[in-house]
Amino acid sequence: MTGPRDRIPAAGRVTMADLVRLGVPAPTVRGWVRQGRLTRIGGSTRYPEYDAPVALDLIECWKPRGTGRADPT
């Protein structure tokens, strides 16, 4: 199985579209930006670029809703 680190561009920068392709919902990415956990390092106002290692650390710690619940059986 390939992880997010295997599927990022080699440049070390990712866009919101890259993060969405990795399975992170856009509102989650916007939340990380509002919280200051993910900061822009380049790109344009409309298409910001983020530091790939920071973004990937956030993805590895992030759990989609509904996946951390106890098994009902």
DRENTISE-472478 format. One record per residue: x, y, z of N, C-alpha, C in turn; residue in three letters. Coordinates in nm, 3 decimals, decimal comma. Example, Ala and Ser with C-alpha at 12.3 -4.5 7.8 and 13.67 -1.06 7.14 Angstrom:
# DRENTISE-472478
     n_X     n_Y     n_Z    ca_X    ca_Y    ca_Z     c_X     c_Y     c_Z residuo
   1,319  -0,569   0,780   1,230  -0,450   0,780   1,320  -0,330   0,780     ALA
   1,285  -0,225   0,708   1,367  -0,106   0,714   1,290   0,003   0,787     SER
***
This chain:
# DRENTISE-472478
     n_X     n_Y     n_Z    ca_X    ca_Y    ca_Z     c_X     c_Y     c_Z residuo
   0,084  -0,118   0,000   0,000   0,000   0,000   0,089   0,124   0,000     MET
   0,053   0,222  -0,081   0,131   0,344  -0,084   0,069   0,447   0,008     THR
   0,152   0,517   0,080   0,105   0,621   0,171   0,109   0,756   0,103     GLY
   0,061   0,859   0,173   0,062   0,993   0,116   0,202   1,040   0,077     PRO
   0,303   1,000   0,153   0,439   1,045   0,122   0,489   0,991  -0,012     ARG
   0,433   0,881  -0,058   0,474   0,825  -0,186   0,403   0,891  -0,304     ASP
   0,300   0,970  -0,276   0,219   1,026  -0,384   0,225   1,178  -0,393     ARG
   0,327   1,241  -0,335   0,336   1,386  -0,342   0,430   1,427  -0,453     ILE
   0,416   1,550  -0,503   0,511   1,598  -0,604   0,652   1,608  -0,545     PRO
   0,751   1,595  -0,629   0,890   1,596  -0,583   0,935   1,734  -0,537     ALA
   0,863   1,838  -0,571   0,906   1,975  -0,541   0,898   2,010  -0,393     ALA
   0,825   1,931  -0,314   0,814   1,961  -0,172   0,703   2,059  -0,139     GLY
   0,621   2,089  -0,238   0,507   2,178  -0,217   0,381   2,106  -0,262     ARG
   0,273   2,130  -0,191   0,145   2,071  -0,229   0,039   2,180  -0,233     VAL
  -0,060   2,160  -0,317  -0,172   2,252  -0,326  -0,292   2,188  -0,257     THR
  -0,399   2,265  -0,244  -0,522   2,211  -0,186  -0,570   2,093  -0,271     MET
  -0,559   2,104  -0,404  -0,602   1,995  -0,492  -0,523   1,867  -0,464     ALA
  -0,393   1,881  -0,440  -0,311   1,763  -0,407  -0,360   1,698  -0,278     ASP
  -0,390   1,781  -0,178  -0,435   1,727  -0,049  -0,571   1,660  -0,062     LEU
  -0,659   1,717  -0,143  -0,791   1,656  -0,166  -0,774   1,522  -0,237     VAL
  -0,681   1,515  -0,333  -0,655   1,388  -0,402  -0,603   1,281  -0,305     ARG
  -0,539   1,324  -0,198  -0,490   1,230  -0,097  -0,599   1,188   0,001     LEU
  -0,719   1,245  -0,014  -0,832   1,202   0,068  -0,873   1,296   0,179     GLY
  -0,808   1,412   0,189  -0,844   1,508   0,293  -0,951   1,602   0,238     VAL
  -1,065   1,616   0,305  -1,168   1,708   0,257  -1,119   1,853   0,259     PRO
  -1,163   1,932   0,162  -1,123   2,072   0,153  -1,155   2,150   0,281     ALA
  -1,271   2,130   0,346  -1,296   2,203   0,471  -1,194   2,171   0,580     PRO
  -1,141   2,051   0,581  -1,039   2,015   0,680  -0,910   2,093   0,654     THR
  -0,872   2,103   0,526  -0,751   2,180   0,491  -0,771   2,326   0,530     VAL
  -0,888   2,382   0,498  -0,915   2,522   0,535  -0,910   2,540   0,686     ARG
  -0,957   2,441   0,761  -0,951   2,447   0,907  -0,808   2,449   0,957     GLY
  -0,722   2,366   0,897  -0,580   2,366   0,936  -0,517   2,502   0,911     TRP
  -0,556   2,566   0,799  -0,500   2,698   0,767  -0,550   2,801   0,868     VAL
  -0,679   2,799   0,898  -0,735   2,894   0,996  -0,672   2,877   1,134     ARG
  -0,644   2,753   1,172  -0,584   2,725   1,302  -0,434   2,756   1,306     GLN
  -0,376   2,783   1,190  -0,233   2,811   1,184  -0,146   2,687   1,180     GLY
  -0,207   2,571   1,165  -0,130   2,446   1,161  -0,065   2,423   1,025     ARG
  -0,121   2,486   0,921  -0,071   2,473   0,785  -0,060   2,614   0,728     LEU
   0,060   2,655   0,688   0,079   2,791   0,637   0,125   2,788   0,493     THR
   0,089   2,893   0,423   0,122   2,906   0,282   0,270   2,937   0,266     ARG
   0,336   2,872   0,171   0,477   2,901   0,144   0,499   2,951   0,003     ILE
   0,394   2,962  -0,076   0,409   3,010  -0,213   0,279   3,000  -0,289     GLY
   0,291   3,008  -0,419   0,173   3,002  -0,503   0,106   3,139  -0,510     GLY
  -0,018   3,138  -0,550  -0,094   3,263  -0,561  -0,202   3,265  -0,454     SER
  -0,273   3,377  -0,447  -0,382   3,387  -0,350  -0,488   3,282  -0,377     THR
  -0,517   3,262  -0,505  -0,621   3,165  -0,541  -0,572   3,021  -0,531     ARG
  -0,446   2,999  -0,563  -0,390   2,863  -0,562  -0,266   2,859  -0,472     TYR
  -0,286   2,864  -0,341  -0,170   2,864  -0,251  -0,100   2,728  -0,250     PRO
   0,028   2,732  -0,218   0,106   2,611  -0,203   0,150   2,600  -0,058     GLU
   0,151   2,478  -0,008   0,186   2,452   0,130   0,308   2,362   0,135     TYR
   0,380   2,365   0,246   0,498   2,283   0,266   0,456   2,136   0,276     ASP
   0,506   2,053   0,187   0,463   1,913   0,181   0,491   1,834   0,309     ALA
   0,610   1,843   0,369   0,632   1,765   0,492   0,536   1,801   0,605     PRO
   0,505   1,930   0,620   0,411   1,973   0,724   0,272   1,918   0,694     VAL
   0,231   1,930   0,568   0,099   1,880   0,529   0,088   1,730   0,550     ALA
   0,193   1,657   0,518   0,190   1,512   0,533   0,189   1,469   0,679     LEU
   0,257   1,546   0,764   0,250   1,517   0,908   0,107   1,535   0,958     ASP
   0,039   1,639   0,910  -0,101   1,661   0,950  -0,191   1,548   0,900     LEU
  -0,167   1,503   0,777  -0,248   1,394   0,722  -0,228   1,266   0,804     ILE
  -0,105   1,238   0,843  -0,078   1,116   0,920  -0,144   1,118   1,057     GLU
  -0,159   1,237   1,115  -0,224   1,249   1,247  -0,375   1,260   1,237     CYS
  -0,425   1,293   1,119  -0,568   1,320   1,097  -0,646   1,189   1,083     TRP
  -0,762   1,185   1,147  -0,852   1,071   1,134  -0,983   1,119   1,074     LYS
  -1,028   1,060   0,965  -1,160   1,097   0,913  -1,267   1,066   1,017     PRO
  -1,372   1,144   1,016  -1,481   1,120   1,111  -1,540   0,982   1,090     ARG
  -1,570   0,918   1,201  -1,635   0,788   1,194  -1,538   0,671   1,194     GLY
  -1,408   0,697   1,187  -1,314   0,585   1,183  -1,258   0,550   1,319     THR
  -1,273   0,638   1,417  -1,215   0,612   1,548  -1,314   0,561   1,650     GLY
  -1,429   0,518   1,605  -1,532   0,473   1,698  -1,512   0,327   1,736     ARG
  -1,560   0,294   1,852  -1,548   0,157   1,901  -1,638   0,063   1,820     ALA
  -1,596  -0,060   1,811  -1,673  -0,162   1,741  -1,797  -0,196   1,824     ASP
  -1,918  -0,186   1,767  -2,040  -0,208   1,845  -2,065  -0,354   1,882     PRO
  -1,987  -0,449   1,830  -2,013  -0,591   1,860  -1,948  -0,637   1,987     THR
***
